[in-house]
Amino acid sequence: APGSAFLFRRKMDAKAARRRASTLRMVEQAGLSLGCAPNSLKADREIVLAAVRQDGNALMHAADPLKADREIVFAAVRQDSGAMQYAAELLKADREIVLAAVRQDRAALRWAAAPLQADREFMLVVVLQDGGALQHAAEPVQADREIVLAAVQQDGDALGWAAEPLQADREIVLVAVQQHRDALGWAAAPLKADREIVLAAVRQHGGALQHAPEPLRADREIVLAAVQQDGDALRLAAEPLQADVRSCWRRCSKTAWHLYSPLSLSRPTMRSCWRRCGSMALCSCTQPSHSRPTVRSCWRRCSRAASRSNMQPHHPGPTV
């Protein structure tokens, strides 16, 4: 009967409305639950938009037409840059969407359309925000001097993704090593042996000494600069220089550990003392002659270092 059919349709519509409302509440709490929804609701724009706002990766479960919806994709990548991989190909070439994704995570650039990865103007904007994004740029961009220079100014480690000729560019390498401690490791071999570049690197990041060749790790000026920036860099120095410093510690303060270990200090405090004594030893004590004034001066420096840390050495000083 017509009346029965009408009531049946009305009942089914009410059931569908309840299911839709339930799904909407569910995706607002857990966006990925969109995967459990029926296909008809995966094509519901309001539900999908709510899902990607809660979890951008919910875009993977959306119907294909909605993966090409700019507003939905934009909301998804702003919530999670990884959602970029699920967008329609057309939107992977959208500058604004890709830029929004890269702001979240440079790795999102790998999902961008190839023409965008090779777009010089676009990539310049990207590397100014995150130099490491150079990793996902097209090869011609990685060989562009202006772009690489901009990238290493923002992130010196981006030097690792530059074309080989630019890793041998002195100006670019000098900028990179002053920005990131590991950049020296990406430099061409002749520049790793460049005294000025290595000195600039260790003055900013003492740990960069690990990338210097052996002759420069035996250079007192370079090692002193490294230790003054990071006391732990002393272990990276050439062994003969480390032996000189250890010998100096014995002369001046019967070693930093002998001065401070009886005080039951924590490891961070001990490392701080070690850094102070390491810098002091290199600066004043690794000389051919250890005269009485030099020894007294070194011990006084250790004592002042202890005082600055609210500590006192447990003996009155070396006997000379």
C-alpha positions as CSV (number, residue, x, y, z in Angstrom):
1,A,0.0,0.0,0.0
2,P,1.2,3.6,-0.7
3,G,0.9,4.5,3.0
4,S,3.1,1.5,4.1
5,A,5.8,2.4,1.5
6,F,5.8,6.0,2.8
7,L,6.2,4.9,6.4
8,F,9.0,2.5,5.4
9,R,10.9,5.2,3.6
10,R,10.4,7.6,6.5
11,K,11.7,4.9,8.9
12,M,14.8,4.3,6.7
13,D,15.5,8.0,6.4
14,A,15.3,8.4,10.2
15,K,17.7,5.4,10.6
16,A,20.2,6.9,8.1
17,A,20.0,10.3,9.8
18,R,20.8,8.6,13.2
19,R,23.7,6.8,11.6
20,R,25.0,10.0,10.0
21,A,24.8,11.9,13.3
22,S,26.5,9.0,15.1
23,T,29.3,8.9,12.5
24,L,29.8,12.6,12.7
25,R,30.2,12.5,16.5
26,M,32.6,9.5,16.1
27,V,34.9,11.2,13.6
28,E,35.0,14.4,15.7
29,Q,36.5,12.3,18.5
30,A,38.7,10.0,16.3
31,G,39.2,11.1,12.7
32,L,40.5,7.8,11.5
33,S,37.3,6.1,12.5
34,L,36.1,7.4,9.1
35,G,37.5,4.1,7.8
36,C,34.7,2.2,9.6
37,A,32.0,4.4,8.0
38,P,29.9,3.1,5.1
39,N,31.0,4.4,1.6
40,S,28.0,6.7,1.4
41,L,29.3,8.6,4.5
42,K,32.9,8.6,3.2
43,A,31.5,10.8,0.4
44,D,29.8,13.1,2.9
45,R,31.6,16.4,2.8
46,E,30.7,17.5,6.3
47,I,31.7,14.2,7.8
48,V,35.0,14.1,6.0
49,L,35.9,17.7,6.8
50,A,35.3,17.0,10.5
51,A,37.4,13.8,10.3
52,V,40.4,15.5,8.7
53,R,40.3,18.4,11.1
54,Q,40.6,15.9,13.9
55,D,43.3,13.7,12.1
56,G,44.6,14.8,8.8
57,N,45.4,11.2,7.8
58,A,41.7,10.4,7.7
59,L,41.9,11.8,4.2
60,M,43.0,8.3,3.1
61,H,39.5,7.0,3.8
62,A,37.7,9.8,2.0
63,A,35.9,9.2,-1.3
64,D,38.1,10.2,-4.3
65,P,36.1,13.3,-5.3
66,L,36.7,14.7,-1.8
67,K,40.5,14.0,-2.0
68,A,40.3,16.6,-4.8
69,D,38.4,19.1,-2.6
70,R,40.8,22.0,-1.9
71,E,39.3,23.0,1.5
72,I,39.3,19.4,2.8
73,V,42.9,18.8,1.7
74,F,44.0,22.1,3.1
75,A,42.5,21.3,6.5
76,A,44.1,17.8,6.4
77,V,47.7,19.0,5.7
78,R,47.4,21.7,8.2
79,Q,46.5,19.1,10.8
80,D,49.1,16.5,9.6
81,S,51.5,17.1,6.8
82,G,51.6,13.4,6.0
83,A,48.0,13.7,4.6
84,M,49.7,15.3,1.5
85,Q,50.3,11.8,0.1
86,Y,46.5,11.1,0.0
87,A,45.6,14.3,-1.9
88,A,44.6,14.2,-5.6
89,E,47.5,14.8,-8.0
90,L,46.1,18.2,-9.0
91,L,46.3,19.5,-5.4
92,K,49.9,18.1,-5.0
93,A,50.8,20.9,-7.4
94,D,49.0,23.6,-5.4
95,R,51.7,25.9,-4.0
96,E,49.7,27.1,-1.0
97,I,48.7,23.6,0.0
98,V,52.3,22.2,-0.4
99,L,53.7,25.2,1.5
100,A,51.3,24.6,4.4
101,A,52.4,21.0,4.5
102,V,56.1,21.8,4.4
103,R,55.7,24.2,7.3
104,Q,54.6,21.2,9.4
105,D,57.3,18.9,8.1
106,R,59.9,19.2,5.4
107,A,59.4,15.6,4.4
108,A,55.9,16.5,3.0
109,L,57.7,18.0,0.0
110,R,58.4,14.5,-1.3
111,W,54.7,14.2,-2.0
112,A,54.6,17.4,-4.0
113,A,54.3,17.2,-7.8
114,A,57.6,17.0,-9.7
115,P,57.1,20.3,-11.5
116,L,56.8,22.0,-8.1
117,Q,59.9,20.3,-6.7
118,A,61.8,21.8,-9.7
119,D,60.2,25.3,-9.5
120,R,63.1,27.6,-8.6
121,E,60.9,30.4,-7.2
122,F,58.9,28.1,-5.0
123,M,61.8,26.1,-3.7
124,L,63.6,29.4,-2.7
125,V,60.6,30.2,-0.5
126,V,60.6,26.7,0.9
127,V,64.3,26.6,1.8
128,L,64.1,30.0,3.5
129,Q,61.7,28.4,5.9
130,D,63.4,25.0,6.2
131,G,66.8,24.6,4.6
132,G,66.6,20.8,5.0
133,A,63.8,20.7,2.5
134,L,66.6,20.8,-0.1
135,Q,66.7,17.1,0.3
136,H,63.4,16.7,-1.6
137,A,64.2,19.3,-4.3
138,A,64.9,18.3,-8.0
139,E,68.5,17.9,-9.0
140,P,68.7,21.2,-10.9
141,V,67.5,23.0,-7.8
142,Q,70.2,21.2,-5.6
143,A,72.7,22.6,-8.1
144,D,71.4,26.2,-7.9
145,R,74.0,28.2,-6.0
146,E,71.6,30.9,-4.7
147,I,69.1,28.3,-3.4
148,V,71.8,26.2,-1.8
149,L,73.3,29.3,-0.1
150,A,69.8,30.2,1.2
151,A,69.3,26.6,2.4
152,V,72.6,26.4,4.4
153,Q,72.0,29.8,6.0
154,Q,68.8,28.3,7.5
155,D,70.1,24.8,8.1
156,G,73.8,24.2,7.6
157,D,73.2,20.4,7.4
158,A,71.4,21.0,4.1
159,L,74.9,21.1,2.6
160,G,74.6,17.3,2.4
161,W,71.9,17.6,-0.2
162,A,73.7,20.1,-2.4
163,A,75.3,19.1,-5.7
164,E,79.0,18.0,-5.4
165,P,80.4,21.2,-7.0
166,L,78.6,23.3,-4.4
167,Q,80.0,21.2,-1.6
168,A,83.4,22.4,-2.8
169,D,82.3,26.1,-2.9
170,R,84.2,27.8,-0.1
171,E,81.7,30.5,0.6
172,I,78.8,28.1,0.9
173,V,80.8,25.7,3.1
174,L,81.9,28.5,5.4
175,V,78.3,29.6,5.9
176,A,77.2,26.0,6.5
177,V,79.9,25.1,9.1
178,Q,79.0,28.2,11.1
179,Q,75.4,27.1,11.2
180,H,75.5,23.4,11.9
181,R,78.1,21.2,13.7
182,D,77.9,18.3,11.2
183,A,78.1,20.5,8.0
184,L,81.9,20.1,7.8
185,G,81.3,16.4,7.3
186,W,79.6,17.2,3.9
187,A,82.3,19.5,2.6
188,A,84.7,18.4,-0.1
189,A,87.9,16.9,1.1
190,P,90.1,20.0,0.3
191,L,87.8,22.2,2.3
192,K,87.8,19.8,5.3
193,A,91.6,20.4,5.3
194,D,91.2,24.2,5.1
195,R,92.4,25.6,8.4
196,E,90.3,28.7,8.3
197,I,87.1,26.7,7.6
198,V,87.8,24.2,10.3
199,L,88.6,27.0,12.8
200,A,85.3,28.8,12.0
201,A,83.5,25.5,12.4
202,V,84.8,24.6,15.8
203,R,84.4,28.1,17.1
204,Q,80.6,27.7,16.6
205,H,80.4,24.0,17.3
206,G,83.3,22.3,19.1
207,G,82.1,18.8,18.0
208,A,82.8,19.7,14.4
209,L,86.4,18.8,15.2
210,Q,85.5,15.1,14.5
211,H,85.3,15.9,10.8
212,A,88.7,17.6,10.6
213,P,91.7,15.7,9.3
214,E,94.3,14.4,11.7
215,P,96.8,17.2,11.2
216,L,94.2,19.8,12.2
217,R,93.1,17.8,15.2
218,A,96.7,18.2,16.4
219,D,96.6,22.0,15.9
220,R,96.6,23.6,19.3
221,E,94.7,26.7,18.2
222,I,92.0,24.7,16.6
223,V,91.6,22.3,19.5
224,L,91.6,25.1,22.0
225,A,88.8,26.9,20.1
226,A,86.9,23.6,20.0
227,V,87.3,22.9,23.7
228,Q,86.4,26.5,24.7
229,Q,83.1,26.0,22.8
230,D,82.5,22.4,23.9
231,G,84.8,20.8,26.5
232,D,83.9,17.3,25.3
233,A,85.6,18.1,22.0
234,L,89.0,17.4,23.7
235,R,88.4,13.7,23.2
236,L,88.4,14.4,19.4
237,A,91.8,15.9,19.5
238,A,94.9,14.0,18.2
239,E,96.2,11.6,20.9
240,P,99.6,13.4,21.4
241,L,97.7,16.6,22.2
242,Q,95.4,14.8,24.6
243,A,98.5,13.3,26.3
244,D,99.9,16.8,26.7
245,V,96.7,18.0,28.4
246,R,96.6,15.0,30.7
247,S,100.2,15.6,31.7
248,C,99.3,19.2,32.4
249,W,96.4,18.3,34.6
250,R,98.7,16.1,36.7
251,R,101.1,19.0,37.1
252,C,98.6,21.7,37.8
253,S,95.8,20.1,39.8
254,K,96.5,16.4,40.1
255,T,93.8,16.1,37.4
256,A,90.3,17.6,37.5
257,W,88.9,14.4,38.8
258,H,91.2,14.5,41.8
259,L,90.0,18.0,42.5
260,Y,86.3,17.4,42.3
261,S,85.4,13.7,42.6
262,P,85.7,13.6,46.4
263,L,82.8,16.1,46.5
264,S,80.4,13.5,45.1
265,L,79.3,15.6,42.3
266,S,76.7,14.7,39.7
267,R,77.9,13.8,36.2
268,P,76.8,17.0,34.6
269,T,78.7,19.0,37.2
270,M,81.8,16.8,36.7
271,R,81.6,17.4,33.0
272,S,81.4,21.1,33.6
273,C,84.5,21.0,35.7
274,W,86.3,18.9,33.1
275,R,85.4,21.4,30.4
276,R,86.8,24.3,32.5
277,C,90.0,22.4,33.3
278,G,90.4,21.2,29.7
279,S,90.2,24.8,28.3
280,M,92.5,26.0,31.0
281,A,95.1,23.3,30.3
282,L,95.2,23.9,26.6
283,C,95.4,27.7,27.1
284,S,98.1,27.8,29.7
285,C,99.8,24.6,30.4
286,T,100.7,22.7,27.2
287,Q,103.9,24.7,26.8
288,P,107.5,23.3,26.6
289,S,108.3,24.6,30.1
290,H,106.1,24.3,33.2
291,S,107.6,27.0,35.4
292,R,106.4,27.5,39.0
293,P,104.4,30.7,38.1
294,T,102.7,28.8,35.3
295,V,101.7,25.9,37.6
296,R,100.4,28.3,40.3
297,S,98.5,30.2,37.6
298,C,96.9,27.0,36.4
299,W,95.9,25.9,39.9
300,R,94.4,29.3,40.6
301,R,92.3,29.0,37.5
302,C,91.0,25.6,38.6
303,S,90.2,27.1,42.0
304,R,88.3,30.0,40.5
305,A,86.4,27.5,38.3
306,A,85.5,25.6,41.4
307,S,84.4,28.8,43.2
308,R,82.2,29.8,40.3
309,S,80.4,26.5,40.7
310,N,80.0,27.0,44.5
311,M,82.7,24.4,45.1
312,Q,86.2,24.4,46.7
313,P,89.0,22.1,45.9
314,H,89.8,19.7,48.7
315,H,93.6,20.5,48.9
316,P,95.5,23.8,49.2
317,G,97.1,23.5,45.8
318,P,100.0,21.8,44.2
319,T,103.3,21.9,45.9
320,V,105.9,23.6,43.8
